[in-house]
Amino acid sequence: MEKIGFIGLGVMGRSMAQNLRNAGYPLFVYNRTKEKAEPLLKAGAEWCSTPAETAAKSDIVITMVGYPHDVEEVYFGENGLLGAAKEGTILIDMTTSTPTLAKKIYEAGKARQVKALDAPVSGGDIGAQKGNLTIMAGGDKSVFEEVKPVFHVLGENIVLQGGPGSGQHTKMCNQIAIASNMIGVTESVVYAQKAGLDPEKVLKSISAGAAGSWSMSNLVPRMLAGDYSPGFFIKHFIKDMKIALDEAEKMGLDLPGLALSKKLYEELAAKGEENSGTQALIKYWSK
């Protein structure tokens, strides 16, 4: 089996890496904080001290880090992937990042005979744990087909959207849809509470109809339980919304729903909720 390097062992990455290890892949891991790698090391993964070392030991390297500047550092930094990857290595960035950076990585890899895909995901911590993430890929079809067995360990809905950057553009579509939906879902819960209804009974009725959504089924129960632990950090959602608004501006698009959602989440972040999950949006109404 291919030797897989995995960089970024946060809320999503650690479960994704664990699923690959459980599937039998030899796994080489790097994370800025080594403590987060301990469960994987106990399961037989090998620690690498830099992204470069990870690349040197791997046939495929998957990155799942926080922000575009983290991606830039991991790929192009002094001890980055591109400087150490062997010819024929496949680099897969599953971070939600910018289409522009995805294209830059693709072109830099091509110049070094290294293959690259952008393949951001959707499904949150639950999808990462269950291995049923949605994977939105951009890059060469031949490379996509080559790594499909690996993708099938991590997800179920796996689609090649087009050339380099297409995966990131598709993830922006995903985040745009979620952004306005989260406002509607949360306002619905607040309305039910103010009307004296039992929100759990309301959820049972409306989640099965036209109002149903992933956010309603998976995040409203967390809201009602007062569980604001991050399946997806508010700070990362704000980052994604900013990328989407920047890309929309380049295309001459006005996206008022996305802009409003970003504003509400930024207000929460300013009050110390940046490390809460996106379901903490309900706290906006308890101010």
C-alpha positions in Angstrom: 0.0 0.0 0.0 1.1 3.6 -0.6 2.9 5.3 2.2 0.8 8.2 3.3 2.0 11.4 5.0 -0.6 13.4 6.9 0.0 17.0 8.1 -2.5 18.7 10.4 -4.1 16.7 13.3 -6.8 19.1 14.4 -10.5 18.3 14.9 -10.9 17.0 11.4 -7.4 15.8 10.6 -6.8 13.5 13.5 -9.9 11.4 12.6 -9.1 11.3 9.0 -5.6 10.2 9.7 -6.9 7.5 12.1 -9.2 6.1 9.4 -6.3 5.8 7.0 -4.2 4.0 9.7 -7.2 1.7 10.5 -7.4 0.9 6.8 -3.8 -0.4 6.9 -1.9 2.4 5.2 1.6 3.1 6.5 1.2 6.5 8.0 3.8 9.3 8.6 2.5 12.3 10.5 3.5 15.9 11.3 1.7 18.5 13.4 3.0 21.7 15.1 1.9 20.2 18.4 3.3 16.7 18.8 0.9 15.8 21.7 -2.0 15.7 19.2 -0.2 12.9 17.3 0.2 10.6 20.3 -2.9 8.4 19.7 -1.8 7.9 16.1 1.8 7.1 17.2 0.5 4.5 19.6 -1.5 3.1 16.7 1.7 2.6 14.7 2.1 5.9 12.8 5.6 7.3 12.5 6.4 10.9 13.6 8.1 13.3 11.3 9.8 16.4 12.5 9.0 18.6 9.5 6.8 18.7 6.4 9.9 18.0 4.3 10.6 14.8 6.2 7.0 13.7 5.8 7.3 14.3 2.0 10.6 12.4 1.8 9.0 9.3 3.4 5.7 9.3 1.6 4.1 8.5 -1.7 1.0 10.6 -1.0 0.9 13.6 1.4 -2.4 14.9 2.7 -2.5 18.4 4.3 -5.4 19.5 6.6 -4.3 22.7 8.3 -6.0 25.9 9.4 -5.5 28.9 7.1 -4.1 29.7 3.6 -1.0 31.1 5.2 -0.5 27.7 6.9 -0.8 26.0 3.6 1.7 28.4 2.0 4.2 27.6 4.8 3.7 23.8 4.6 4.2 23.7 0.9 6.6 26.5 0.2 8.4 27.1 3.5 12.1 26.3 4.3 11.2 22.8 5.3 8.2 22.6 3.0 6.7 19.7 1.0 7.6 21.0 -2.5 11.3 21.2 -1.7 11.5 17.6 -0.5 8.8 15.6 -2.4 10.2 12.9 -4.8 9.2 12.8 -8.4 5.8 11.3 -8.8 4.7 12.1 -5.2 1.0 13.2 -4.9 0.3 16.2 -2.7 -3.4 16.6 -1.7 -4.4 19.8 0.1 -7.8 19.1 1.9 -7.7 22.4 3.8 -10.3 24.9 2.8 -8.0 27.5 1.1 -8.0 29.8 -1.9 -8.4 28.7 -5.5 -5.4 30.9 -6.3 -3.2 29.1 -3.9 -4.4 25.7 -5.2 -3.4 26.7 -8.7 0.0 27.9 -7.4 0.7 24.6 -5.7 -0.4 22.7 -8.8 2.0 24.7 -11.1 4.9 24.5 -8.6 4.4 20.7 -8.4 4.2 20.3 -12.1 7.6 22.0 -12.5 9.1 19.4 -10.1 7.3 16.4 -11.6 5.1 16.3 -8.4 1.3 15.9 -8.7 -1.1 18.0 -6.8 -4.8 18.1 -6.1 -7.0 20.5 -4.1 -9.6 18.4 -2.3 -11.4 20.3 0.5 -14.1 18.5 2.4 -17.5 18.9 4.0 -19.1 16.9 6.8 -17.5 18.3 10.0 -16.1 16.3 12.8 -18.8 13.7 12.5 -18.1 13.0 8.9 -14.4 12.8 9.6 -15.0 10.3 12.3 -17.4 8.1 10.3 -15.3 8.4 7.1 -18.3 9.7 5.1 -17.0 13.2 4.2 -17.9 14.9 1.0 -14.7 15.5 -1.0 -14.6 18.2 -3.7 -11.5 17.7 -5.9 -9.7 19.9 -8.4 -6.8 18.8 -10.6 -5.9 16.2 -13.3 -8.3 13.3 -13.8 -5.5 10.8 -13.9 -4.3 11.8 -10.5 -7.8 11.9 -9.1 -8.4 8.3 -10.3 -5.0 7.2 -8.8 -5.9 8.4 -5.3 -9.6 7.3 -5.3 -9.0 4.3 -3.0 -7.5 6.7 -0.4 -10.4 9.1 -0.8 -12.9 6.2 -0.3 -11.4 5.6 3.2 -12.2 9.3 4.1 -15.4 10.0 2.3 -18.4 8.8 0.3 -19.5 11.6 -2.0 -16.3 12.1 -4.0 -16.4 14.3 -7.1 -13.8 15.7 -9.4 -15.1 19.2 -10.1 -12.6 20.2 -12.8 -9.0 21.5 -13.0 -6.8 23.0 -10.3 -8.7 25.3 -8.0 -12.1 23.8 -8.8 -12.3 21.9 -5.6 -11.7 25.1 -3.6 -14.3 27.0 -5.7 -16.8 24.2 -5.0 -16.1 24.4 -1.3 -16.9 28.1 -1.4 -20.3 27.2 -2.9 -20.8 24.8 0.0 -19.9 27.5 2.6 -22.0 30.1 1.0 -25.0 27.7 1.2 -24.3 26.9 4.9 -23.8 30.5 5.9 -27.3 31.7 5.2 -28.8 28.4 6.2 -27.2 28.7 9.7 -29.0 32.0 10.1 -32.3 30.5 9.2 -31.9 27.4 11.3 -30.9 29.4 14.4 -33.7 32.0 14.0 -36.1 29.1 13.8 -34.9 27.8 17.1 -35.1 31.2 18.7 -38.6 31.8 17.4 -39.7 28.4 18.7 -38.3 29.2 22.2 -40.0 32.7 22.2 -43.3 31.2 21.2 -43.2 28.8 24.2 -42.8 25.7 22.0 -40.6 22.7 22.8 -37.8 23.1 20.3 -37.1 19.4 20.2 -40.7 18.7 19.1 -40.4 21.5 16.5 -37.2 20.0 15.2 -38.9 16.6 14.9 -41.6 18.1 12.7 -39.7 20.5 10.5 -36.4 18.6 10.0 -38.3 15.9 8.1 -39.9 18.4 5.6 -38.7 21.1 3.2 -36.9 23.0 5.9 -34.6 20.0 6.7 -30.8 20.3 6.3 -27.6 18.8 7.6 -27.2 21.8 10.0 -30.7 21.4 11.3 -30.3 17.7 12.0 -26.8 17.7 13.4 -26.2 21.1 14.9 -29.6 22.1 16.4 -29.4 19.2 18.9 -26.1 20.5 20.0 -27.5 24.0 20.4 -30.4 22.7 22.5 -28.0 20.7 24.7 -25.8 23.8 25.2 -22.9 21.9 23.5 -20.8 24.5 21.7 -17.7 22.3 21.2 -16.3 22.7 17.7 -17.2 20.3 15.0 -16.0 23.3 12.9 -14.5 26.4 14.5 -16.2 29.8 14.1 -12.7 31.2 13.4 -12.3 28.9 10.5 -15.8 29.6 9.2 -15.1 33.3 9.2 -11.9 32.6 7.2 -13.9 30.6 4.6 -16.6 33.3 4.3 -13.9 35.9 3.8 -12.3 33.8 1.0 -15.8 33.4 -0.6 -16.5 37.1 -0.4 -13.1 38.0 -1.9 -13.7 35.6 -4.8 -17.2 36.9 -5.3 -15.9 40.4 -5.5 -13.5 39.4 -8.2 -16.4 38.0 -10.2 -18.6 41.1 -9.6 -21.0 39.2 -7.4 -23.0 40.7 -4.4 -23.7 38.0 -1.8 -25.7 39.8 1.0 -26.7 36.6 2.8 -23.0 35.6 3.1 -22.0 39.1 4.2 -24.6 39.1 6.9 -23.6 35.7 8.2 -19.9 36.8 8.3 -20.9 39.9 10.3 -22.8 37.9 12.9 -20.0 35.4 13.4 -17.4 38.2 13.6 -19.5 39.7 16.4 -19.5 36.4 18.3 -15.7 36.0 17.7 -15.1 39.4 19.1 -16.8 38.3 22.3 -14.5 35.3 22.7 -16.4 32.6 20.8 -13.9 32.1 18.0 -13.0 28.6 19.2 -16.6 27.5 19.6 -18.4 25.5 17.0 -20.6 27.2 14.4 -23.7 26.2 16.3 -22.8 28.8 18.9 -24.5 31.3 16.5 -27.5 30.9 18.8 -25.6 32.9 21.4 -26.1 36.0 19.2 -29.7 36.1 20.4 -28.9 35.8 24.0 -26.8 39.0 24.2 
